[in-house]
Amino acid sequence: MAENKIREQIVKAAYQYSLLANKIYMYICGEQYFELLFAVGCFRHLTGVASSLSAEDFYKNALNKSLTDKQIQFTPRQTMKKAKKKLPCLIRLPEFPDVLLPMLDENMDV
């Protein structure tokens, strides 16, 4: 039962991640800047789970909703507890630019 909920969250997170995937975002604040790349190959790691699928296949299956509970595994390092913490954040990832920019602006030296 818990794995099914995790799978549903991973599928939802894959859609949200697809809005940002394979794009480079540059954030400029005064004379400083940094770039973020949301690589498809990083999605599985960001979910906090393990899988026998390659990182790219895991993402594709999640995105097209064909990921199964059996393709999601937990290890001593990738625990269900960790996935439960990470997935809500991953689902909200597209909100990141809206949160980050005011934060950068507040910390900018004038």
C-alpha positions in Angstrom: 0.0 0.0 0.0 2.7 2.5 1.0 4.7 1.6 -2.2 1.7 2.4 -4.3 1.4 5.9 -2.7 5.2 6.4 -3.4 4.7 5.3 -7.0 1.8 7.8 -7.4 4.0 10.6 -6.0 6.9 9.6 -8.3 4.6 9.8 -11.3 3.3 13.2 -10.2 6.9 14.4 -9.6 8.0 13.2 -13.0 5.4 15.4 -14.7 6.5 18.4 -12.6 10.1 17.6 -13.4 9.4 17.5 -17.1 8.4 21.1 -17.0 12.1 21.9 -16.1 14.0 18.9 -17.5 17.0 19.4 -19.8 16.8 23.1 -19.6 19.5 25.3 -18.1 18.4 28.1 -15.8 20.7 31.0 -15.1 20.1 33.0 -12.0 21.8 36.4 -11.9 22.1 38.5 -8.8 24.2 41.6 -9.1 27.6 40.5 -10.3 27.1 36.9 -9.3 25.3 34.1 -11.1 24.7 30.4 -11.0 23.2 27.9 -13.4 20.9 25.0 -12.7 20.4 22.0 -15.0 17.5 19.6 -14.3 19.0 16.5 -16.0 16.7 13.5 -16.8 19.4 11.2 -15.4 19.2 12.8 -12.0 15.4 12.3 -11.5 15.6 8.8 -9.9 18.3 10.0 -7.4 16.1 13.0 -6.5 13.2 10.7 -5.7 15.2 8.9 -3.0 14.4 5.4 -4.3 16.4 2.7 -6.0 15.5 0.7 -9.1 16.9 -1.9 -11.4 15.9 0.4 -14.3 18.4 2.9 -15.7 17.9 6.4 -14.5 16.6 7.4 -17.9 14.1 4.5 -18.1 12.9 5.1 -14.6 12.1 8.7 -15.6 10.4 7.7 -18.8 8.3 5.1 -17.1 7.3 7.5 -14.4 6.5 10.2 -17.0 4.3 7.9 -19.1 2.7 6.4 -15.9 4.0 2.9 -16.6 6.2 2.7 -13.6 5.3 -0.3 -11.4 5.7 -0.9 -7.7 8.1 -3.6 -8.5 10.4 -1.1 -10.3 10.7 0.9 -7.1 13.1 -0.5 -4.5 14.4 0.5 -1.1 17.9 -0.1 0.2 19.7 0.8 3.4 20.7 4.0 1.7 17.5 4.7 -0.3 14.8 4.2 2.3 11.1 4.7 2.2 11.5 7.3 4.9 13.9 9.3 2.7 11.6 9.0 -0.3 8.6 10.3 1.8 10.7 13.3 2.7 12.0 14.0 -0.8 9.0 13.5 -3.0 6.8 16.4 -1.7 9.7 18.7 -2.4 10.3 17.3 -5.9 6.6 17.7 -6.7 6.9 21.4 -5.8 10.1 21.9 -7.8 8.6 24.2 -10.5 7.8 26.7 -7.7 11.6 27.0 -7.0 12.2 30.0 -9.3 9.4 32.0 -7.6 10.9 31.2 -4.1 14.5 31.6 -5.1 14.4 35.0 -6.8 13.0 37.0 -3.8 15.4 35.2 -1.5 18.4 36.1 -3.7 17.1 39.7 -4.0 17.0 40.0 -0.2 20.6 38.8 0.2 22.0 41.0 -2.5 24.5 43.6 -1.4 23.4 47.1 -2.5 
